[in-house]
């Protein structure tokens, strides 16, 4: 009886020590951070509750008082804004991505003719929403690079781009479906500028799509920032370290991200 009581106390103590960590993270990290969360739980017993969405929207929610412990953004600026407002700790660069073009097969799009195809009035060009989702900001950066090479063309692309994802008003795809592939399959876009990792995920679901790398002159990289929110439990710091450590980085690489420590 005494032995049973001791075991019960130990089990109850272990359960009490386990902490739920509330993760707010960019939608492009859904698959990778879900896997990292499972690995972290297996290693520590601490559960990770995820909320994925546009980084800018999540940042605003945290700034307004939403309960979050760790914030993983698709840029460095949003977590740095929380740090400057003393709402979070230091910001760590934990992963890198880049922008690609996802195109409807049959458009005959490649890196050499991408700008011409995007400029074609018959082509619907999709992007995410700037100032809400970093993917949209990176698309604007592409257009500005186009402008330096072909004056007028970048402004034309910025004017015609359809902001189909990345805001609270964006149409939502069926559960589990890629928003980029879904928008193209529904005819709302023919070419979509999106993260290369997201484009790869979309092509798995929508095999009729092609992925086109941006030419070097238009290439845009994305740095992902991680920060622990002020007042978070110690397990949140442990989770952030897990993401930065070899185990977390290996999972990110497996999902197509470049590690935060690597050189471009």
C-alpha positions in Angstrom: 0.0 0.0 0.0 2.8 2.4 0.9 4.6 1.6 -2.4 1.4 2.3 -4.3 1.1 5.7 -2.5 4.6 6.6 -3.3 4.2 5.8 -7.0 0.9 7.8 -7.1 2.6 10.8 -5.6 5.5 10.6 -8.1 3.0 10.3 -11.0 1.0 13.3 -9.7 4.1 15.3 -9.2 5.3 14.6 -12.7 1.9 15.6 -14.1 1.9 18.8 -12.1 5.3 19.7 -13.3 4.3 19.3 -17.0 3.6 22.7 -18.5 1.4 23.6 -21.4 3.2 26.0 -23.8 1.2 28.3 -26.0 2.9 28.8 -29.3 1.9 31.5 -31.8 3.6 30.8 -35.1 3.6 31.7 -38.8 1.3 29.6 -41.0 4.3 28.6 -43.1 5.7 26.8 -40.0 2.7 24.7 -39.3 4.1 21.3 -40.4 7.6 21.9 -39.1 6.6 23.3 -35.7 3.9 20.7 -35.2 6.5 18.0 -35.6 8.9 19.9 -33.4 6.2 20.2 -30.8 5.6 16.5 -30.8 9.3 15.8 -30.5 9.6 18.3 -27.6 6.6 16.7 -25.8 8.1 13.2 -26.2 11.4 14.5 -24.8 10.1 16.6 -21.9 6.5 15.8 -21.2 5.6 19.4 -21.8 2.7 19.9 -24.2 2.7 22.5 -26.9 -0.6 24.1 -27.9 -0.2 25.8 -31.3 -1.9 28.7 -33.0 -0.9 29.3 -36.6 -1.6 32.3 -38.8 -0.2 35.4 -40.4 2.7 36.7 -38.4 1.5 40.3 -38.3 -2.0 39.3 -37.1 -0.5 37.1 -34.3 2.0 39.9 -33.3 -0.9 42.3 -32.9 -2.9 39.8 -30.8 0.1 39.3 -28.5 0.6 43.1 -28.2 -3.1 43.4 -27.3 -2.7 40.9 -24.5 -3.4 37.5 -26.0 -1.9 34.7 -24.0 1.2 33.4 -25.8 4.4 32.0 -24.5 6.5 31.6 -27.7 6.2 33.6 -30.9 7.7 32.3 -34.1 7.5 34.8 -37.0 8.2 34.6 -40.7 10.3 37.8 -40.3 12.5 39.4 -37.7 10.6 42.7 -37.4 7.5 41.5 -35.6 9.2 39.7 -32.7 11.7 42.6 -32.5 8.7 45.0 -32.1 7.5 42.9 -29.2 11.0 42.9 -27.7 11.3 46.7 -28.0 7.9 47.0 -26.3 9.3 44.9 -23.5 6.7 42.2 -24.1 9.2 39.5 -25.0 12.8 38.5 -24.6 15.7 38.5 -27.1 14.9 37.6 -30.7 16.7 34.6 -32.2 17.1 33.9 -36.0 16.0 30.2 -36.1 15.3 29.4 -39.8 15.5 30.8 -43.3 13.2 30.5 -46.3 12.9 32.2 -49.7 10.2 33.1 -52.2 9.2 31.1 -55.2 6.4 31.3 -57.8 3.7 28.6 -57.8 2.2 28.4 -61.3 -0.7 26.6 -63.0 0.8 24.0 -65.3 0.5 24.8 -69.0 1.4 28.5 -68.6 5.0 27.7 -69.7 6.5 29.7 -66.9 10.2 29.5 -66.0 12.8 31.7 -64.2 13.7 33.5 -67.5 10.2 34.6 -68.5 8.6 34.9 -65.0 8.3 38.7 -65.1 6.8 38.7 -68.5 4.3 36.1 -67.6 3.3 37.9 -64.3 2.9 41.1 -66.4 0.6 39.4 -68.9 -2.9 41.0 -68.4 -4.5 37.6 -68.8 -2.5 36.2 -65.9 -4.0 36.5 -62.4 -1.1 37.1 -59.9 -1.7 36.2 -56.3 0.3 37.3 -53.2 -0.3 37.4 -49.5 -1.2 40.6 -47.7 1.6 43.1 -46.9 1.8 44.5 -43.4 -0.2 41.5 -42.2 1.8 38.5 -43.5 5.5 38.8 -44.2 5.0 36.8 -47.4 3.2 39.8 -48.8 6.0 42.1 -47.8 8.5 39.8 -49.5 6.4 39.9 -52.7 6.5 43.7 -52.6 10.3 43.4 -52.3 10.3 41.3 -55.4 8.3 43.9 -57.3 10.7 46.7 -56.2 13.6 44.6 -57.5 11.7 44.3 -60.8 11.2 48.1 -60.9 15.0 48.7 -60.7 15.6 46.5 -63.7 12.5 47.4 -65.7 11.1 50.8 -64.7 7.4 50.7 -64.6 7.1 47.0 -64.5 7.4 46.6 -60.7 4.8 49.2 -60.1 2.5 47.4 -62.6 2.9 44.2 -60.8 2.2 45.8 -57.4 -0.9 47.3 -58.8 -2.3 44.1 -60.4 -1.3 41.7 -57.5 -4.3 40.1 -55.8 -3.8 39.9 -52.0 -5.6 36.5 -51.5 -4.1 35.3 -48.3 -2.7 36.5 -45.0 -5.4 38.7 -43.5 -8.3 38.1 -41.2 -10.7 38.7 -44.2 -9.0 36.2 -46.5 -11.0 33.3 -47.9 -10.1 30.1 -46.0 -9.4 26.8 -47.8 -10.9 23.5 -46.6 -9.2 22.2 -43.5 -5.8 20.8 -44.3 -5.5 22.2 -47.8 -2.8 24.6 -49.0 -4.3 28.1 -49.5 -2.0 28.8 -52.4 -2.8 25.6 -54.3 -6.5 26.0 -53.4 -6.7 29.6 -54.8 -5.0 28.5 -58.1 -7.3 25.4 -58.4 -10.3 27.6 -57.8 -9.2 30.0 -60.6 -8.5 33.0 -58.4 -4.8 33.0 -59.3 -2.6 31.6 -62.1 0.7 32.4 -60.5 1.2 32.8 -56.8 4.3 34.2 -55.0 4.8 32.2 -51.9 7.5 30.7 -49.7 9.3 27.9 -51.4 8.4 25.5 -48.5 4.7 26.4 -48.9 4.9 25.9 -52.7 6.4 22.4 -52.2 3.6 21.6 -49.8 1.0 22.9 -52.2 2.4 20.8 -55.1 2.0 17.6 -53.0 -1.7 18.3 -52.7 -2.2 19.9 -56.2 0.1 17.9 -58.5 -0.9 20.0 -61.5 1.1 22.9 -60.3 4.7 23.9 -61.1 7.3 25.6 -58.8 9.4 28.3 -60.4 12.5 29.6 -58.7 13.0 33.4 -58.9 16.0 34.5 -61.0 19.0 35.6 -58.9 18.3 39.3 -59.6 14.9 39.0 -58.0 15.6 36.5 -55.3 14.2 37.4 -51.8 15.1 35.5 -48.6 13.1 35.3 -45.5 14.6 35.3 -42.0 12.4 33.8 -39.3 12.6 35.2 -35.7 11.8 33.5 -32.4 11.1 35.1 -29.1 9.8 34.0 -25.7 7.0 36.2 -24.4 7.4 38.0 -21.0 6.0 36.1 -18.1 6.1 32.7 -19.9 6.8 29.6 -17.9 10.4 28.2 -17.8 9.3 25.4 -20.2 8.8 28.1 -22.9 12.5 28.9 -22.7 13.3 25.2 -22.9 11.1 24.9 -26.0 12.8 27.8 -27.7 16.2 26.2 -27.0 14.9 22.9 -28.4 13.9 24.7 -31.6 17.4 26.2 -31.9 19.2 23.0 -31.0 20.2 20.2 -33.3 17.0 18.2 -32.9 14.7 21.2 -33.8 17.0 22.4 -36.7 17.0 18.9 -38.2 13.2 18.9 -38.4 13.1 22.3 -39.9 15.7 21.3 -42.6 13.5 18.2 -43.3 10.7 20.5 -44.1 12.7 22.6 -46.5 13.9 25.4 -44.3 17.5 26.5 -44.1 19.0 26.6 -40.6 19.2 29.9 -38.8 22.9 29.6 -38.2 23.8 29.0 -41.9 25.1 31.6 -44.3 23.1 32.6 -47.3 
